[in-house]
Amino acid sequence: MISFKWLRRLVRRHTNPVPVDRAASIKQKLSIVYMLLAWNAFGFVCYMLFTGRGDWARYYGYKSEAEASIPPGKF
């Protein structure tokens, strides 16, 4: 894997450490934002499946009927 040690050293050299209590509060706020985004994405996927748009490529015309008739995993 590519390591960016030079980038880590550059960031550490030009920034100050964040206090532990502030970092914990930021982490808590970010986790709430992540939870809300994930819940909305799950709701959107469920909505698309229940309204019959589960195969979005076929619904919007990006996939032909011949391609749609091929079962998944067959190339």
C-alpha positions in Angstrom: 0.0 0.0 0.0 1.2 3.5 -0.7 2.2 5.4 2.4 2.1 9.2 2.5 4.5 9.7 5.3 5.6 13.1 3.8 2.0 14.3 3.9 1.6 13.2 7.6 4.8 15.0 8.5 3.7 18.2 6.6 0.3 18.2 8.4 1.8 17.6 11.8 4.4 20.3 11.3 1.9 23.0 10.3 -1.0 22.3 12.7 -1.6 22.3 16.4 -2.9 19.3 18.4 -6.7 19.4 19.2 -7.5 19.1 22.9 -9.0 15.8 23.9 -12.4 17.1 25.1 -12.9 19.1 21.9 -11.9 16.1 19.7 -14.4 13.9 21.6 -17.3 16.4 21.1 -16.4 16.7 17.3 -16.3 12.9 17.1 -19.8 12.7 18.7 -21.2 15.3 16.4 -19.8 13.6 13.3 -21.2 10.2 14.4 -24.6 11.8 14.7 -24.3 13.3 11.2 -23.1 10.0 9.8 -26.0 8.1 11.4 -28.5 10.6 9.9 -26.9 10.3 6.4 -26.9 6.5 6.6 -30.5 6.4 7.8 -31.6 8.6 4.9 -29.7 6.5 2.4 -31.3 3.4 3.7 -34.7 5.0 3.5 -34.0 6.1 -0.1 -33.0 2.5 -1.1 -36.1 1.1 0.5 -38.3 3.7 -1.2 -36.7 2.9 -4.6 -37.3 -0.9 -4.1 -40.9 -0.5 -2.9 -41.8 1.8 -5.8 -40.5 -0.7 -8.3 -37.3 1.2 -9.3 -34.9 -1.4 -7.8 -33.1 -1.9 -11.1 -32.5 1.8 -11.8 -30.6 1.2 -15.0 -33.5 -0.6 -16.5 -36.0 1.9 -15.1 -34.2 4.9 -16.6 -33.5 3.2 -19.9 -29.7 2.6 -19.6 -30.2 -1.2 -19.9 -31.9 -2.8 -22.8 -34.5 -5.5 -22.4 -32.0 -8.1 -23.7 -29.5 -7.1 -21.1 -32.2 -7.1 -18.4 -33.2 -10.7 -19.3 -29.7 -12.0 -18.5 -29.5 -13.3 -14.9 -27.0 -11.7 -12.6 -23.5 -13.2 -12.8 -23.7 -14.2 -16.4 -21.5 -12.3 -18.8 
